[in-house]
Amino acid sequence: MTDLFAPLSFRRGPAMKNRFMLAPLTNLQSFPDGKLSDDEFRWLTFRAEGGFGATMTCAAHVQRIGQGFPGQLGVFSDDHLPGLTRLASAINAQGSLSIVQLHHAGMRTPRDLIGEAPVCPSDDAETGARALTGAEVAALIEDFVSAAERAEKAGFQGVELHGAHGYIISQFLSPEINHRTDAYGGSAENRARLLLEIIDGVRARCHPDFNLGVRLSPERFGLQLADIIALAQQLMREGKVDYLDMSLWDVFKEPMEEAFQGRSLMSWFTELERGEVRLGVAGKITTAQDARAVLAAGADFAVIGRAAILHHDYPLKIQANPDFTPVALPVSRAHLAAEGLSETFIGYMSTWKGFVAEDQA
């Protein structure tokens, strides 16, 4: 099955009209208080107009103290509802599945951004993060669930829980970071408890047809591949989520752990018993051939990052040209501006080695 333009249904919520999901991309474009800016609105709605089957926001923080970067979209206050409502309406109008990614940076929160020590499952000397109390863990779960309710109230059709890349859910999953001795630490079952309780809360308090996804990464940040494979299988078997978004850094690479090498990292997830849960993969999917290859390898959809930055209408370009390859890097600032990136976002992309040709206009 390599038809990138076949619709993809979910157990809950609308179908994706094709197999392209916009990755949740950091862009630094919103206001310091988390309110949506016109720049971020344009960036996201331009991708919905460009044919993406699902349009996901950047990581949106569910607590003020969970902010991970400047200009981050917020979903922790009803003050954010007007902007979120405007955004959801515009994405939905394009027939693109609208999704907010719910996020808390945990120990990866810069202290100078929040004016206090960041929080973490356990004390962390390297970052200066302090351990969450039991009451704060309960509050964290509540704030993720409340953020999902807020996204639904705004008109979004789903949320994705950011359990990847060493942010707070991933920190709980990591035996290297999480040294708690209560119900949220120790065994793999305990370390997954935070995520599972958030899932249960969203299911209990959002509409039965509200789409719910989870992003996981299986490597780095002290994560153990065996633990993440087992968790992915549990989530698929239980069927409380509608999709898994596996962030693999490179969808075609082999695992880092020697015991799992000899086959692609992606294959450890495509072979799982999926039931009604869909599987998406992210990591260096750039060409039309790449996107078809991940479907041929067993994924249900492709999560597109850099190529979506380069081309707001990436899906439409592939539909018009089955051999489409994105413009070669580095690209000019003018090209990125024409693709809906603000000066702030272009400045951020210029920190990605070889992405922006700084000697061009």
N, C-alpha and C positions, 0 to 999 in steps of 0.2 A: 504494500500500500504506500504509494509515493505521491498521491494526488494532494498537492498543497492547497488546492482550492475546494476540496470536499468539506462540507460543514462538519463540525464536531459538537455532538450533543454532550451534555453533562447530566448527572442525576438530578441536579437542582439548578434552576436558573436557565437563562437563554443559552442557545448554542453559539459557538463561534462560527462565523460565516466562512472562515478558512483556518489554516493551521499556523498562523503567525500571531504570536503574542508579543507585545512591546515589553521589553525587560524593564524592571523598576530601576531607573537610572538617576543617580545623583546629579543634580544640575545647579544647586545653590541659588535658585532664582526667586524664591519666595521671600516674604518679609521676616524680620527678626522675631516677630511674635507668632510665626507659623501660618499667618494668613496667606492665602493664594494671591499671587501677583498676576498681572496681565501677561508678563513674560512666560511664566510657567503655564498659564492657561493656553497661550498660543502654542508653546512647544508640544503640549499633550494633545490638544484638539487637532493640530496639524497632522499628527500621526494617525488619529482616528479618521480624518479626512483622507489620509493616504492609504487606507485600505486594511489596516491591521484588524484582525479578527477579535483581538482583545487589546485594550489600552489600559496599562497599569501606571499608576502614579509612581513617583520616587518613593523611597522609604519614608513614611509619614509617622512621626513620633507620637506615642500614646501617653507620654508623660513629659512635662516640661524638662525634667532632669534626665530624660532619655535622648535628648537631642544629640545627633551624631556629627552634624556639620552645619556651617552657617547657611542661612537661607533655606532651611529645611521646611517642607510643608508639615503643618501640624494637624492632628486630629484628636487632640486631648481636651478641647474646650468647645462649647457651643458657639463661641466667638468665631470658630472656623466654619460654621455651617453655611453662611451665605456664599463664600467662595467655593466650598465643596459642592454645594447644590448647583451653582452655575456651571461648574466643571462637569459634573455628572450628566446634567441635561445636555450639554454640547456633545459629549462622547456618545451618549445613548442615541442622539439624533442621527449619528452617522452609522448606526447599526453595529457598533463595536461594543463588545462586552466591557463594561466599565468596572475597574477594580482599584481599590486602595490597598497599598501594601502597608501593613501595620508593623511598626518597628520600635525598638528601644535599643540604644547603643550600649547600655550597660557600662562596662569598664572602658569601652572605646569612646565614651563621651569625653570631649576635651573639657578639662576643669575650667578653663577660662571662658568657655562658652556658657556654662551654667552657674558659675560663681561659687561652686562647692565641690566637694569630692564626688566623683562618680560612684555608682553602685555596681555591685557584682554579686554572684552567688556566694563568693567567699572573699575575704580580704586579699588584695593583690598588691604586693609591694612595688612591682614594676610600674603600674599605672597610678598607684595611690588610691585605688578604689577600695571602698569599704563593703563589708558583707551586708546584705539585706537581712533585716530582722524577719522573724516569722510573719509578723503583722504586715510588713512591707511586701513580702512575697504575695500574701493574699491581696493586697492593694494593687500589686502589679497585674495579677490575673484579672482583677476587676477592671482595671483601666484598659487592658487589651479588649475585653468583652464590651465595655462601654464605647470604645472607639469603633468597634464593629457596628454597634447599634447606631452610632452617630453617622457612620458612612452609609448605612442603609437608609437612615432618615433623610440624608442628603440626596438619595436617589441612585447611589451606586448599586450595581447588581451583584457585587461580591467583594470580598476582601481576601488578601493573602497574608498569612502570618510569616514574618521574616525569621526563619529559624536557621539561617545560614551565616557564613562569613564572620563568625566570632562575635556576633552581637548577642543580646542578653539570652535569648532562647538557646542559641548555640552554646553560650557559656554554661548554661545549666546542663546541656547534653555532654559537655566535655569533661572527662575524668581528670584531665590535666588542670582545669580551671576550677571546677566545682569540687570543693572539699567539705561540703556540708555534711552534718551528721544527723539531720532531721529527715523528714519524709521526702525531701527534694534533693537528697544527695546520697552517694554511695553506689548502689546498684544501678545498672542501666535503666531498670524499671523506675527507680526513684528519680533519676536524672531526667527522664522523659515526662515526669508527672506534671511539671509546669505547663508544657506544651499541650498535653492531653486534657488538662483541666481548662485551659483556654478554649480548646476545640469544643469541649462539652458546654462551656458557657455560651459560646457563640451559637451553637446549635439550639440551646434552650431558650435563648432570648431574641434571636433574630428570626425572621420569617422562615417557614419551612422550605421555601424555594430560593433562599439566599445562597449564592455560590460561595464556597469556602475552599481556599487552596493553602498549601504550605510549601514554603521554599526551604530546602535543605541543601547543605553542602557536605560531602562525605570525607573531606580531607582538610588538613591544616587546623590550627587553633586547638590542637590536642584531641581532635575527634578521631574515633576509631572506626574504620570502614565497616567492620562487622556489626558494630552497634547501629550505624546508620542504615545499613541494609535491613537489619532486623526491625528497626523502627519504621522504615518505609513499608515493609511487608505488613506490619501491624496496622498501619494507617490504611493500607489498601484493603486488608481483610475486614477491618471494622466498618469501613465505608462511610465514616462521618465527614470526611473531606471529599471534595469533588475532583481535585487534582493534586498531584505533587509536581513541583517545579524544582528539578534537580540542577543546581548550579555546579557545573563540573570543571570550570576554568577553561577546559578544552574538551569538547565532546568526543574527540577521536583519540584522546590519550589513554595510556594504561594507568592503573592505580600506582600511587606512590609506595604502598606497602607491598613488599616483595612477595608475600604469601598469596596475593591476589593478582599478580602480574601474569602475562601471557594472553591476556584478552583486554578488551577496552573497559574502562571504568563504567561507561554507560551500560554495557551488557549486564553488569551485576544488578541493574535496576530494571532493564527492559524484560528480563526473564522472570520477574516476580509475578505472582498471581495477582492480577489487577482488579478483578471484579468489575465494578462500575466506575472505578477511580481512573481518571486519565493521567497520563504521564507526559510532562514536558521536560525538555532539556535545554540548558543554556551553556554557552562557552565556545566562542570563536566560530559561530555559524555566520558566515559572511556571504558566500555565493549561493545561487539557486541550487547548484549541485550539492552543496553542503546541506541545505535544508531538505532536499529530497533524500539525502543519505541518512539523516537521522530518522526520518519516517520509515525508510527501508529497513533500518536497524531495529525498529520496533517502538519508537516513540510516537506519541499521538500528536504532538505539536512542537514547534520550534520557538524558543524564546530568543528574541533578536535584540541585541544591544548596540554595538558599534555601528553595524550596518544601518540601523534605524536612525542613528545620529547623522550619518552621512546622507541618507535618503529618506525623507519623511514618507514617501510613497513606495518604499521598498517592495511591499507585496504587489502593487500595481505594476511595478517595473518587471518583476518576475513573471507576472501574468502575461505581460506584453512580449517578454523575451525569456524563454525557458533557460537560456544560457547566461542570464544576467550576472555580471560581476560588479561590485561596487567600485566607485571611483578610487583610484590609487592614492595611498597616503604618501606624503602629507598633503592636506588640502588647505586651500586659502581660507582666511577669515571670512572673505566675501561669500564663499561657497556655503559655509556654515550659517552665516546670517540669512542667506536665501532659504536655508532649510529650517528656519524658525528658531535658531539659537540666539539668545541675547548676548551682549558683550560680556556679561558675567559668566554665562555658560561657556562661551568661547574661551574666556580666560582660564576657566577650569580645565577645559579640554587641552589647552596649551601646556598643562602640566603632565599630560600623557605623552611620553616620549614618542616623537615621530608622527604625531597626529596632525598638528597645525603647523603650516609653513609660515613661520613668524616674519619672514622677509617679504611676504606678499601682503597685499591689501586684504 
